[in-house]
Amino acid sequence: MKYYIIAGEASGDLHGSNLIKGIHQTDPQAQIRCWGGDLMKEAGADLVKHYKEGAIMGFVEVLTNLGKLSKNLNSCKQDIIDYNPDVVVLIDYPGFNFRIAEFAKKQGFRVFYYIAPKVWAWKEKRVHRLKKFVDRLFIIFPFEIEYFKKWGIEAIYNGNPLLDSVDNHPSATESKEEFCKRANINPDKTKVALLAGSRRGEIKYLLPRMIEVAKRYPSYQFLLACAPSMDIEFYKGIIGNKCSNIKLLVGETYSILRHSDAAIINSGTASLEAALIGVPQVVCYGGNEISYQIARMVVKLKYISLANLIMDKGLFKELIQHSCTPDLISQELDQLLNKQDYRAKMMQDYADVRTVLGGAGASAKVAKAMTDELKKMTNK
């Protein structure tokens, strides 16, 4: 069968790649075309457009890029028509994918949505669009089962694919010494992971604050995980000669997290990955002040980090916008590195996150569920 898969950011590319591998196992004759990234291409899909060409975050930022977004939407719609797939599979990325869902459904295409948009966080009215334009909804958080059921949507849950991504990654069997030798890092230094996000706006906001923190700890080695969507020169342009103890590494996010003593992380998928890997962390977030104030009015959540949301408690500190300062980040970093009972409690909470998310094999289970549902719908 023919699949058209759309992911719009690094996390979607990761989940999309694992989904594609699973589809090829359950449907060996599958033809897959995608909007995504390098990982989806490597998994065997025909890549039409790379997500880094359209990654935009924030209310103001979206408004200033409406022309680009419209062009991408029209291009995607025409490509779907030309390809004529058996199903369009949308991965998260709601701003773009909701529009594609409506278009595809009206054109008579089957629509599957994998990794539900966080309608439980904000813009809850969008759940009506899910119900109207999506044929099957595949979710990755257990608390979403009951949430969508109350809206009359029987969502399909097969665990969380991040467990597979983390546990099956090569870094899981690599020693700290091997990593340090490969990355040319002093193994004896205290190491702090820096994950500043995957979009230009959030990196430009958070990285200068990380630099100020790194300056306060000249004996520590700070390891900056560069996003695959960003040119390394972009990071170098921000850091310049301001801080000599920040090491830039590309394609090493899981290794950095696994072998660091603590982590300063932009909110998002990375904070859940850090919890599953087991590195003490502080989450930092901020951006355009207007976008932030709008978000405060429409987002009704106690937490912004997935692990905290899943457990409904603050497993780790979240420093947001005005509290996202070098002083407060440094205070929390001191706690993470030097307060053993604080670290131990966080590790126990992390173990509880793993238990709640379920066991291994989620990506393969989701792929099989998708192909089974598609076979029932198409009688193929």
N, C-alpha and C positions, 0 to 999 in steps of 0.2 A: 504494500500500500504506500501511498504518497503522503508525507508529512511536511507541513510548513511550520517551523518553530521560530518564535520571536522572543529574544531576550535583550534587555537594554542596558545591562551593566555587568560588572565583573562577577558578582555573585550569581546572577542569572546565567552567565556563560559557564560557570562551574557546574551548576545544577543541570543546565542544558546538556553539557557534555556527558555527564553520568547518565542522564535520561536517554540520550542518543545511543550510548553503549548498550543500555538495557533493551532498547527497541530493536537494535540489530540482533540481539540474542533471541528475542521472542518472535521477531518478524525478519528473518534473514534476507528477504527480498525487498526490505523497506528502502524507499527512496526518500531522502531527507534534504530539504532546502531550508536555509535559516538566515535570520538576522541575529547576529550574536558576536562571538569572538573567536580567538585562536583555539581555545579548548574545544569548542563545538566543531570547528573545522578539523582539528586533529582527531576527533571522535568519529569522523566520517561524513559530516554534513557538507553540503555545497553552500559556502558562505557568500551571501549576497552583499551584505553591508555590515561593517564592524561597528559594535556599540560605541566605541570611542568617538565616532563621528557625530553622535547625537546626544551624548550624556549631558543633561542640563538639570540642575537642582535649584529649588527655591521659587517662590511666587514671582518676585521681581525678575529673576533670571529667565524664567519661562516667557514672561511678557515681552522681554527684549529680544527673544529668539523665535517669535511666532512664525516668521517667514520660513526659517529653517525647518521648524517642526512640521509645518504644512507641506513643504516640499517632500520631506521624508515620508509623511503619511500617504501622500498621493502616489509616490513611487512604490511604496509597499503594497498598497491596494492593487495597483496595476500588475505588480509581479505575482500576487496571489491569483489574480484572474488568469494570467498567462500560464501559470504553473498548474492550476486546477487540482489542488490536493484533495485527498480524501478527508483530511482534517487539518484545521489550523490549531496549533498548540501554543498558547500564550503563557509566558513565564513572568510572573510579577509585573513590574514596570507599568503600573496602571494608567498613568497619564496618556501614554501612547496606546497601550494594549486595549483599553476600554473602547477606544475609537475603532480599532481594528476588529474587535469582537462584534460591535454593532454592524459594521460594514460587512464582515464575513457572513454573519447570520442572515442578513437581509439578502445577500447574494446566493444564499442556499448552501453555504459550506457548513460542515460540522465544526463546532468550536469547543475545544477543551482548554481549561485554565488550570495551570499548575503553579502552586504557591500563590494562594489567594491574596489579592490586594488587602491591605490592613484596614478594611472597612470598619472593623471594631474599634479602631483608633480615631479615625476622623472621616468625614464625608460618608457617614453611614448610609445615606440615601443611595449610594452607589450599589448597595446590595440588590436593589431592584433591577439594575442593569445586568448584574450577574445572573439573576434569575431569568431575565428575559432573553439575553443574548448568548448565554453559555450553556452548552449541552451537558457537560460533566465538569465538576469542580474537584480538583485534587489538592488537599491541604497538607501542611507539614507540622502543625501544632495541635496537640490533642484537645486543648480548650476550644478550638474552633469547631469541633464536631457539634456540640450543643448550641453554640452561637448560631451557626448556619441553619441548624435544624429548626430553630424558633422562627426562621424566615421561610421555612418550607423548602430548604435546599438540603438534599441528602448528599453531603460532601463525602468524598472518599479519602480515608486516612490510612497510610501505610508506613508511618514512622517519618523521621526527619533525615534527609539525605546527607546532612552535614556530618553525621556520625561516620558514614562510610568515607566521605571525603577526607576527614581528619585521620581516621584509623588506618586507611589504606594508602596514605601518602608516604612516599619514600622516607620522609623525615622521621616517621614513627620508628624506624629501625636504625636510624643514624645516631651515633654517639655525639655528645657535645664536643669531644676532641676532634672527631671527623669533620663536624660542621665548622669549627673554628679554623681548622687547617685549610679547609676548602675556601672559606671566606676570608682568610688571612686576618683572623681576629685573635687577640691575646686571650687564651682560655681562662686566665687567672683573674681577669677584670670582671667586676660586676657589670652585667649586661641588662640594658633596658630597651625593650622593643618600642618603636614609634610607628604607629599606623595612623596616618593623617587623613585617610579617606581616599576616594577614587575619582573625585571630580575637582576641577580647578578651583572652584569657589571655596569648597570646604578645606582644601589643602592650603590655599592662600590665607585662610582665617586661622587654621590651627597650627601650621608648621612654625610660624614666627614665635608662637607661645612655647612650642616644644624646644625651639632653639634657646630661648631664655632660660628654660628649665635646665637644659643640658649644660649651659655655661656655669651653673651653680655646682655641678658635680664633675669637675675636670678629670677625676680619676676613674669615672665610669665610662663604659663604652655604650653609646647609644646607637641602636641599629634601626635605620629607617627603611621600612618595607615600601619600596616604590610601586605604585599602582601600575599594572600592565598597560593601562590606557594612557599613561602620561610619559612624555619624553623625559629622560633623566636630566637633561639640561634645564628643564623647568624647575626641578628641585634645586639644582646647583645655583640657579639664578636667585632663588630665595635665600639659600644658606650663605652663598658667597664665601667670604673668609671670616664669617662671624663666629664660627664654632668648629674646632678641629676634632672634637671627639664624637662627631656624628658620622657613621659609616652608611653609605647608600648601597642598598642591595636590591636587585631586580629578580623577581621570580622566586623569592625565598621567604615568603610570608609565613608559611607553616613552620619552617626551620627556625626562623627568628623567634616566633612565639614559643616553640617547644624548648628552645635552649636559652631563653632569657629569664632573668630573675624576677622581672616585673614588666608591665606593659602600660603604655599610655595610648589609648585607642579612641579613634573617632567612632561614634555610635554606628550601629548597623550590623551586618552579618559578622564582621570581624570580632565584635565583642562576644558573640555566641561561640565563634570558633575558638577564641581564647579560653572561654570557660570549658569547652570540651577538651582542649589540649591540656589545660591545667596551669595557666600562668596567672598569678595575681595581677589585677588590672584596675585602672581608673579610666572611666569613660569621659571623654570631653566632646563638647559639641557647641557649635555656634556658626554664625554667618551674618548675612545682611540683616540689619536691625529691623527693617520694615518686614522682611520675610519672617523673622523671628516673632515679631509682635502679632502678625496674622496667624502664625502657627499656634501661638499661645491661646488664641481665641477659638480655634477650631479643633485642636487636638486635646482630647479629654482622657489623658492617661496619667497614672502615677509615675510611670517610668518610661524611658525612651529606649532602653536596651532590651534585647530579646530575652536574655537569660533572666533578667529581673522581672520581665513581663510574664514569662512562663511560670516562674515560681511565685509571682505576686508578692515579692518582697525585695528589699535592696541588698542583693548579694555583694555588690560593690558600689562604690561612690560614683555618682553622675554629676559632673560639673558642666552646667549648661549656660551658654551665653555670658551673662555678667559674672557668673561664678567661675567661668573658665579663664582663670588668671594664672600666671606663672607661680605666684605665691601659693595659691590653693592647690595647684597641681603638685608642687614640690612638697607641700605638707602631706599630701596623700601618698606620694611616692615614698617618703620616709617611713610611713606606716607600713606600706606593702613590703618594704625591704628589711625593716628592722624589728617589727613587732610580730613575734612568732605565733602568738595565739590568734592574732588578726589574720595572718596567712592561713593558719590551720583551719579556722572557721570557714574561710572562703573556699578552701579545697573541699571541705565536707559539703558545702552548698553546691559546688560544682558536680560532685558525685550524685547529688539528688537530681540535678538537671539531666544528667545522662539517663538516670532511671526513668524519669518522666517521659523522655523522648522515645524510649523504646530501644529495641535492639538493632543489629546491623541488617543490611540488605534492603534499605528503603528504596534506593534508586531502582533496583531491579524489580522490586514489588510494584512500584508505580508504573514502570514501563510495561510490565505484564498486565496490570489493571487497565492501562490505556489501550493496549492492543486487543485485549479481551472485549472491552466496551466497544471499540471500533468494529470488531468483527461482528458483534451482535447487531450493531446499527447498520452495517453494510451487507451483512450476510455473505461475506467473502471468506 
